[in-house]
Amino acid sequence: MYYKFFLLILTSYLVGFSSTGQSQTNSKGLNPPANLVIEHELENPNVYLTWWAPGTPYWLHYDSGEFATSIGLNAPGEFDVLVVYEPDQIKPFVGMGITQFAFAPDEAASIYVLKIWTGDMADSVIYEDTLSNLAIGSWNIVELDSAVVLEADRLYFFGYHVNAQGGYPAGCDAGPTVIPGKSDLLRLSDGKFYSLNYSGIDVNWNIEVYLEPQSQKAPQKIALNKELALTVGKSNALQSNLLKEPLSFHSPVKVTAPEWYKVYRNNEMVGTSNTHTYHDSLTLGGFYTYAVSAVYSDGESERSDSVEIIYDTYRVPVNRVIAEAFIHTDPTGSPSSYGVYSGMFELEFEQDKVAPIVYHSGTSVFGPDPFSIEYGENRWMEYFLIYQGFPMAVFNGDFVIPGGSGDESLYIEYRDLYNQALERLTPIGFSFTIEKVSNSKYTVHATANKVGFYKGDTLKLHVVLTRDSIAYDWYNGKFDQVSFVASGMFPNFNGTAFVFGDNSTITRSVTFEIDPFEKVDNYRIVAFIQDAHTYQVLNGDILKLPQKRAVNFTVLDGSQPLENATVTVNGNILTTNSLGQTAVNLFDNLGEVSFMVSKDKYETHTGVFNMDTASQITINLVYNSITETQIAIRLYPNPVNNQLFIQTTNPVVATLFDVSGVQVLQEQLISENQPLDLSQLEPGIYFVKVLYKENYYSYRIVKQ
């Protein structure tokens, strides 16, 4: 039987430890608290502290404390009796020393050698002592010659070697087994490990080690939390011998207790406690360091070793939930794709914060999927194959539903996971734009910024081209098209590395090409940031591929068209024809666009339109009967370098617009000798809108 050690915590002793500190020794003899432990979640203001009383020794064990039976081969032989503790179990005790060893020998003719091993296979002995003068059939406490100080990131085996002449030499409790393969390990002379529980004996070894705080600190290593594996089998040779009367093991510990404790946050006392716990509530995000001291009748101890936490209050909503599905259009090869595709289709129709991607697989033995791409299949195998479900759907990388349905939509299930993903805030802000570089080439410019704490360093930018509304008859007419089809991943399925380093904002650009003769009306780009280690999508969005679309302007005076009116929009300067009309082609992904319309003797008009909806814009200009000569307004010099003067007999308000119609300057001039400072403006064409006696007049100037 293959047995893998998982990182389990003994709930009898260790509950919810998230980080630890080792105690210090006070030169005055007033010991500080030991093993300060903090439970805290990154985004939670509640901080829970627990600690041990100063100098608290501790018996570490799996067994019940009763010597109830003994185990042996009932024949001559040698074997090791062991219990094992993993790094996560040892972590709260790192820095403490093993000073005593308790066990229950039950065969006088046997030789017992106390041992402490490390290594994945208990292949390194770090303490060994051949024992004599033992009390057979009873608990024995052995003092170690020198303390064995526990270190982080080590696997420890505690036990003894037995050279038995027969009988049942190794003492146990009455069970049940706490953790098979950990509290009941046996290694026979063949070098293989066996479990008493797997062998039909439901008990735990009577093995306990006594831990005491040490004056020296153990070498501090970072626990790797790695998975360790042993092959643990069963042995039919093992036998048990039930005692007539169980013997209990008790070893009371005498300690000098402090009267109360002080709790420090960032070196300032924030509270006191008469117990070994404290609850703190934070209000501001940041880094916090905690420590605890013990107060005795004759003074205060030094503080315990400190523990640092991070409370992060800075989170933003995700732009969209990236909804990825993996299907095959052949209903014979993948009949349950029906429910997946239907669910995605309804989700996109019903929810406004979803960015759908459907990857088609080409691996079906029933025929190729005409929409499959290699990168889509690679992404499934790289990220989501572990869920062993096809088809499947994934929301923001780590909300996963494997499998599908052959006859009903999975919209309800998908909606629930979509909502969970949408509610999860993110420390990464994200946006992107699409630039059309040439007739067939596009560049995605993606920007991510850390708005909160993020400790990961494995971010990837993924850029996926999707296509909608492709005519295709599948599922016997149930569908007449497919949408959200992944048609490309750029530069490939691995994405582009996003490394913040010391920067809080980073921008990456990805360029790709499509067929220049392809209509791009139904193409969209989904771009998202994903942690390649946790698979969580931290943020993402979706945009249409930009294409130029005509926006038509009609300029009127009432019902009469105005010829030679000037329309300024997005850097373009247009002039109306005899019908008062002009037009411009703009990319449809510009969003809101400002514009300005002007004509001599008419008030200037400014406005905004949205490229998502605008195609025809009509403007009525208001005639101004007061002429420039009547009010004697003169702008000079023109062209201008840095200072523009407006000569007039009355105060005016001057407003400057660039060629995009964006206001760049406004100032009230009360004297004709008061200039407009244009030194901060870029060279180019600008329009000056002058407010004079409740009327507006427009002028064109050139900034050199």
C-alpha positions, 0 to 999 in steps of 0.5 A, spaced: 500 500 500 502 506 498 501 511 503 503 519 502 504 523 508 499 529 508 500 536 512 495 534 518 495 538 524 493 534 531 487 537 533 488 535 540 494 539 541 495 544 535 489 548 532 489 554 527 496 555 528 498 560 522 505 563 524 510 562 531 515 566 535 520 562 539 521 565 546 527 569 549 530 568 556 530 573 561 537 575 564 533 576 570 530 570 571 523 572 569 521 568 563 517 571 557 511 567 554 513 562 549 510 560 542 506 566 540 501 564 535 497 569 531 491 567 527 489 572 522 487 572 515 490 578 510 483 582 509 480 580 516 481 586 521 480 581 527 487 578 530 487 572 535 493 571 539 495 565 543 501 563 547 504 558 552 505 560 559 513 562 561 517 556 561 511 551 560 514 544 558 510 540 554 509 532 553 508 531 545 504 524 544 499 521 540 497 516 545 491 516 550 496 516 556 494 509 558 499 503 557 493 498 555 497 492 551 503 490 548 505 488 541 510 483 538 512 478 534 512 473 539 518 470 537 526 473 536 527 479 532 529 486 531 524 492 529 524 499 530 518 502 534 516 509 531 511 515 531 512 521 526 511 528 526 511 532 520 514 540 519 507 543 520 506 539 527 513 541 529 512 548 527 509 551 534 515 547 538 521 549 534 526 552 539 524 547 544 528 541 546 526 534 548 529 533 555 525 526 557 522 520 553 517 516 556 515 509 553 512 502 556 517 496 555 514 489 556 519 484 555 525 483 560 529 479 555 529 485 550 534 490 549 531 497 548 535 503 544 532 509 545 532 513 538 530 520 535 531 520 527 530 525 521 530 524 514 524 522 509 525 515 511 528 515 518 535 514 515 538 519 520 539 518 527 540 524 531 540 521 538 541 514 541 542 511 547 542 503 549 537 503 556 538 499 562 535 498 569 528 499 566 521 497 569 518 492 565 511 492 564 510 499 566 511 507 564 519 509 564 521 516 563 528 517 561 532 523 561 536 525 555 544 526 556 543 533 552 537 536 549 535 535 542 533 542 540 527 541 535 528 545 528 523 547 523 523 544 516 524 537 519 521 530 519 522 527 526 521 520 528 521 518 536 521 511 538 526 505 540 529 499 537 528 493 540 532 486 540 527 481 542 528 474 544 520 473 544 514 475 547 511 482 546 516 488 548 512 494 545 507 498 549 501 501 546 494 504 549 487 501 547 486 505 541 483 507 537 489 509 532 489 517 532 493 517 525 494 510 521 502 510 519 504 516 524 502 514 531 503 506 530 509 505 525 513 499 525 519 498 521 521 490 521 528 487 519 526 488 512 527 495 512 520 496 510 515 500 514 508 497 517 502 500 520 499 497 526 492 499 524 493 496 517 495 490 520 488 489 524 491 492 531 487 499 532 492 502 537 497 507 538 504 506 541 506 509 548 511 514 546 511 521 549 517 526 548 518 532 553 519 539 551 522 544 555 524 551 553 531 552 551 536 558 552 539 557 545 535 558 539 534 553 534 537 555 527 531 558 523 529 555 517 523 556 513 518 550 513 517 548 506 510 544 507 513 539 502 509 532 502 513 527 504 511 519 502 512 512 506 510 506 503 506 503 509 504 496 509 501 491 514 504 485 517 501 478 519 506 477 524 504 482 529 501 480 535 498 483 541 498 482 549 492 485 553 494 487 560 489 485 565 489 492 568 491 499 564 497 503 567 496 511 566 501 515 565 501 522 569 507 527 570 505 533 573 509 540 571 510 545 576 511 552 574 511 559 576 505 563 573 505 570 572 500 574 574 498 577 567 500 579 560 501 585 556 500 585 549 504 589 544 503 592 537 508 595 533 512 596 540 506 600 543 502 596 549 495 595 546 492 591 552 492 586 557 490 579 558 489 574 565 489 568 560 493 566 554 489 569 549 488 576 546 483 579 541 485 585 537 481 589 532 485 593 526 482 599 523 488 601 518 491 596 513 499 595 514 504 591 517 503 589 524 508 586 529 506 583 535 509 581 542 507 579 549 510 580 556 509 576 562 508 580 569 510 577 575 509 580 582 517 582 582 517 585 575 515 584 567 519 579 563 522 581 556 517 580 550 516 574 547 519 573 540 515 578 535 510 575 530 509 580 524 502 580 520 499 584 514 492 587 514 490 589 507 484 593 506 486 595 499 481 591 494 477 593 488 472 589 484 474 585 478 472 588 472 469 582 469 469 574 471 473 570 466 469 564 464 472 559 460 469 553 458 472 547 454 467 543 450 467 539 443 462 540 438 461 533 436 455 530 441 457 523 440 464 524 442 462 529 448 454 529 449 455 533 455 457 539 452 450 541 451 449 543 458 456 547 458 455 551 452 448 553 453 450 555 460 455 559 458 450 562 452 445 564 458 450 567 462 453 572 457 446 574 456 443 575 463 450 577 466 453 584 464 460 582 468 462 576 464 467 575 459 466 568 456 471 564 452 470 557 449 475 552 448 474 547 443 478 540 443 480 536 437 482 530 441 475 526 440 476 519 437 469 521 433 471 526 429 475 533 429 472 539 432 472 544 426 474 550 431 479 547 436 486 550 436 492 547 439 493 552 444 486 551 447 487 544 448 494 546 451 491 550 456 486 545 459 492 540 460 496 545 463 491 548 468 485 544 469 487 537 467 487 535 475 480 536 475 479 530 470 472 533 467 471 534 460 467 538 458 468 543 464 467 550 466 472 555 470 470 562 473 476 566 474 481 560 474 479 557 481 472 556 481 471 550 477 465 545 475 467 539 471 463 535 467 456 537 463 449 535 461 447 532 455 440 535 456 439 541 460 443 548 461 448 549 467 446 556 467 444 556 474 450 552 477 454 557 473 451 563 475 452 561 482 460 560 481 460 567 477 457 571 483 462 568 488 468 570 483 465 577 482 464 578 489 471 576 491 475 583 491 482 583 488 489 587 489 490 588 482 487 593 478 487 592 470 485 595 464 487 594 457 486 598 450 487 595 443 491 599 437 490 597 430 497 598 427 496 596 420 491 592 416 492 586 419 496 587 425 493 589 432 497 591 439 494 590 446 497 594 451 495 592 458 496 595 464 496 592 471 497 596 478 497 593 485 492 597 489 493 592 495 498 587 498 500 582 493 505 577 495 505 572 488 511 573 483 508 568 478 503 573 474 501 572 467 498 576 462 493 572 457 490 575 451 485 571 447 482 572 441 474 570 441 469 570 435 462 570 436 456 568 431 459 563 427 454 559 423 454 552 425 449 546 425 450 542 431 446 537 436 441 536 431 439 543 430 439 545 437 444 550 435 445 553 429 451 557 431 457 557 436 460 563 439 465 565 444 470 561 440 477 561 442 481 563 435 488 565 438 492 565 444 497 570 444 503 570 444 501 562 446 498 559 451 503 560 456 502 568 456 506 573 458 510 574 464 508 580 469 513 581 474 511 588 479 518 587 482 519 594 486 514 597 481 506 598 483 504 599 476 506 595 470 504 595 462 506 590 457 504 590 450 502 584 445 502 584 438 498 579 433 495 579 426 489 576 423 487 575 416 486 582 413 480 579 409 477 577 415 471 581 417 472 583 425 465 585 427 464 579 431 471 578 434 473 580 441 479 580 445 479 577 452 485 579 456 486 577 464 492 577 469 492 570 472 497 567 478 500 561 474 501 558 481 494 558 484 491 559 478 486 565 480 485 570 475 486 576 479 482 581 474 481 581 466 476 585 461 473 584 454 474 589 448 471 588 441 477 589 436 477 596 433 474 598 426 473 604 423 466 607 423 463 613 420 460 618 424 456 624 420 455 631 422 450 636 420 450 643 422 444 647 421 442 654 423 435 652 424 433 648 418 438 651 414 444 648 412 451 651 414 456 651 409 464 652 411 462 650 419 468 647 422 468 641 426 474 639 430 473 632 433 479 627 435 484 631 432 481 632 425 479 638 423 473 638 418 469 643 414 461 642 412 459 642 405 453 646 402 449 641 405 452 643 412 455 636 412 461 632 414 464 626 416 469 622 419 472 615 420 473 613 427 475 607 431 469 604 434 473 603 441 474 610 443 468 610 448 466 618 449 469 623 444 469 630 445 468 635 439 467 642 437 463 646 432 464 653 430 463 658 425 464 666 424 458 670 427 456 664 431 456 661 438 461 655 438 458 649 440 462 643 444 459 636 446 461 629 447 458 623 443 459 615 445 462 611 439 458 605 441 452 608 439 453 615 435 453 615 427 449 621 426 450 628 430 446 634 428 448 641 431 444 647 431 448 653 431 446 660 434 447 666 430 450 672 434 449 678 431 454 682 434 460 682 430 468 682 432 469 689 429 463 692 433 466 690 440 473 691 437 476 684 439 483 683 437 488 677 438 495 678 437 500 675 436 498 669 432 502 665 431 504 665 438 509 663 442 508 663 450 503 670 451 497 671 447 494 678 448 486 679 447 485 687 446 478 689 448 474 695 451 471 690 456 473 684 461 472 678 457 473 670 459 478 666 455 477 659 454 482 655 450 480 648 446 485 643 443 483 640 436 480 634 440 475 639 443 478 638 450 478 644 454 486 646 456 485 653 459 480 658 462 482 665 465 478 671 466 482 678 463 480 684 466 485 688 462 488 688 455 495 688 458 493 682 461 496 676 457 494 669 457 500 664 459 501 659 453 508 656 455 505 650 458 501 648 452 504 643 446 505 646 439 499 646 435 492 649 433 488 651 438 481 655 439 480 660 443 472 661 445 471 669 448 466 670 452 464 678 451 458 681 454 454 674 455 456 672 448 461 667 445 466 668 439 471 663 437 478 664 434 483 660 431 490 660 433 497 657 432 502 655 438 509 655 436 
